[in-house]
């Protein structure tokens, strides 16, 4: 029963559409209809401006932090509970019930979960993704590389199969969302927002 509660609460936390709300509050626009049509931080910056984008990013990242902290506090004897909470916060962000399951790409929320579970790895992963973008100059390719490298990196960095499994789940969630957005909206790979 407690596992179900953690899953449900994490999903609902992740579903809070900070990016959508920021764009609505500052520019009165519906992110689902402008730019990349992605309800995430990158699209807020591009369509509503830097300040709303920063607020959206903090909110989206905060969802991952909050979900994992609640799981750790309420189920400290269940080490996998924090991983489940992080994954379902991203599921909520990517497919929020409040917006007809039309959400963002999950990167900011993923970063939030990692800040609690493996803070140092965030900087290495961002550097890795950034380096792959510098080398390829292709956002889609570097994002897919990042998704593929996430489980390997976390498994090695944390020396844990649990972290490998968490990274694999997170990589699949991030990767599937980008591919679906590409297929659904005909968005060019270079234009798919990661957040």
Order of alpha helices (4+ residues) and beta strands (2+ residues): alpha-alpha-alpha-alpha-alpha-alpha-alpha-alpha-alpha
